[in-house]
């Protein structure tokens, strides 16, 4: 019963979002509260997506998601492979330094990073939102290293005897065995990029570059807010999150469970 009650509490905001997307602005805040719309206004979705140019924001978000996923997978998997499978001097020290970067609050770096990107002339472009993904991410490195550590070193030794290089071992042995962990990184990256509001807010000024999360503000004017249209657009924005988790759920759960086996 406790789980059911907790589920109802967690799902209520989504119910509120969904029912409001089919209402008029007056119905949303009617007193007493209406649990269902009197008439389902499907036109809210058409107005929100077409007239507000929201489809462009979707395209922009999809572009950022794809590039960030590629960058995170490449950089984090390569770094994790080096820390987990290659014995070199100072490995533990370097890994510790990488892990220490997780302790730095993102808000501390926000202003210096903004000044840096502005100085190099990349403000109001996608570069500040995609280029960092091709560099080290401590959390994903830790996640993948934990998974790589669960795989027997016999694979590497056998491949080395056959003349394989480290890159060949990484590409032909480790990556095919790492689908659950890589899928976990992909899901996390998708969620973080799709839901990111602060990054686009800081670095994007042109409306044609707006992402989905930032584009929702077009429904807010100085004196009024089109809540019914915002709710419709927000409902559509949630759909990709639900779909990606639904289709990747098995790999995602498997990756999370395996990465916690070794310390």
N, C-alpha and C positions, 0 to 999 in steps of 0.2 A: 504493500500500500504506500509505503514511504517513497519507493521508486516511481510509482505512478503519479503521486502528488508532485514530486520533483520534476517529472517529465512534463506535466501540465504547466507548471510554473515556467519552465524553460521554453516551451512551445507557444505560450500565450503571446509573446511579442510577434512571432511569425504569423500567428492567426490574426492579430491586430493589423499587421502589415497587409496581409492578403485581403481581408474584408474591406479595408479602407481603400484598396486599389480599385474596387468596383463601385465605390460610393462617390457622391458629389462632395464638395468641400463642406457644405452645410451639414450633411448627414454624418460626417466623421465625428464632429463634436456636438452632435445633437444630444439633448437632455430630455428624457433619460437615454442612456446609451443604447444604441441599436446593435444587436449582435450580428445581424445580417442586413445587407442592403435591401431596400424596398424594391429597387430595380437594378439589375446588374449592368453597370455602365462599361461595356467592353471597349468603348471608344476612348476611354482613358489611356489605354495602352497604345492605341494608334497615335493619339495626340502627343503622348510623352515620347514615343520613339521616333516619330517622323518629324513633326513640327518643331520639336526641340533639338533636332539633329543628333539624337542620342545614339543612333547607329554608328555615327562617326566616333563617338567616345568608346563604343564597344570595340571598334576596329583598332583604335589606339591602345586600349588595354590588352587586347589579344597580342598585338605586336610586342608590347613590353613583356608580357608573360612568356612568350616563345623565346625571346632573346635572353631573358633572365634565366630561364630553365636551362638553356644551352650553356650559358656561362657558369652557372652554379654546378651543373653536372660535370663539366670539363675540369674546372679549377679544383673543386673540392675532392673529386674522385682521384685525381692525379696526386694531390697533396696527401690525401689519406693513404694512398698506395705506398707512397714513399715512407711515411711514418710507420706503417704497419708491416711492410714486407721487405724493406731495405735497411740493412744494418749499417749505419754510418756514425761517425764520431759526432757527439753533441745532439743526437736524435732526441733524447728525453728532454734536454734543455730547450731545444727549439720547439718541441711540442708543448712544453709548459708555457713558453712565451706566447704561443698561438692561443692557448687556452685562457691565458690572462687577459687577452683582448676581449673576452666575453664579459669581463667585469667592468668594462668602460661603458657608462650609460650613453645611449645614442644621443640624448639631448646635449651632452657635453660637447660632442663633435659637430652638432648641427650648424652652429654659426661659423666655425672655422672652415667647414666643408663648403658652405654657401659662398663665403668670401673667395675661396680657392677657385671654385667653378666660375664665379663671376669674373675673377681676374683673368682667367684664361679664355674668356669670351664664349663660354658654353652655357650661359644662362638662357633660359627659354628654349632649350633643346632637350632631346631625350638622353644625351650623353651622361649626365649625372645620375640618371635612373637605370642605365644599363651597363655602363663601363665597370662600376664596382663589382658586378656579379662575376666578372672574369678574374677577380682576385680572391684571396683566401677568405673563407667564411668559417670561423672557428667552430660554430655549432655543427655545420654539415660535415666538416672534417672529422670532428669527434664522432659523429654518428656513423660515418662510413668506416672510419678506422676500427671502431668497435665491431663492425660486421666483418671486415677483412680479417680481423684477428681470430674470428671463429673458423676460418677456412684453414685446412691443413697446409703446412708448408711443403708437404710432399709434392704438391702440384708444381710449385715454383722450382723445387730441386730437380724434378723430372724434366721440366721444360728447359732448365739451364743445361742439363746434361745433353739434351738434344740440340743445344746451340741457340736457344731462344734468348733474345735480349729482354731487358726490363720492360720496355714498351710493348713488346710482343706478349709477354706474360700478362701485362696489364690489359691489353686489348683483347686477347684471345682466350684468356683463362679467367681472370678476375671479373671483368665486366659481365660476361655471360652468367656467372654465378651470383652476381650482385643485383639482380633485378628487383628483389623486394626492397633493398636498401636504397637503390637509385629511385625507385618509385616513391619511396617515402620522402626523399629530397625533392622530387618533382612536385608532389602534393603540397609540401610545406612552401616551396617557392611560389607555386601557383596561388596559394592562399595569401601569402604575404604581399605579392605583387598586385594581385587583383584588388585586395582590400586596402592597399596603401593610399593614404590620403595626404599625409604630411609631406612626403617626397614630391608628388606633383604640385602640391600647394606652394612649396618653396621655390621650385625650379621652373614651373610652367606659367607663362603669362598669356600666351596666345590661346584663344578659345578653341581653335582647330586642333590643338595639341592635347586638350583635356582628356583625362581618363574617365572611366565610369564613376569612380568614387568622387572625383572632383567635379564631374559634370552635373551631379545632382544639385549643385548650388544654383544652376540656371533657373530652377523653379522658385528660388527665393529672391524676391525683389525688395526694395527699400520699405515698402508699406504693406506688402501682402505676400503670402506664400501659397503656391498651388499644391496643397498637401495631397490631393487626390492624384495628381500627375506624378508627384514625387514618390508616392507609395507604389504606383504602377511601375515606374522606372526602377525603383528599388527591388520590387518583386522579381522583375526580369533579371536584374543584376545578381540576385541570389541563385538563380537557376544554374549557371555554370559551376558554382561551388558545390551544389548538391550533386550534379552529374559527375563531376570529376571524382568526388569522394565515393559515389556509388560504384563507378566502374573500377576504381583503383583500391577499393576497400580491402580486398583480400591481400594484395601486395603490401598495402600500407600497414595493416595490422601485423603481418608476418615480418616486415622490416623492423617495426618498432620492437617486437618481441625478441628478434635475433640480436639486435644491436645492444640489448641489455644483458646478454649472457656473460660477457667478460668485462672485467674492469681494467 
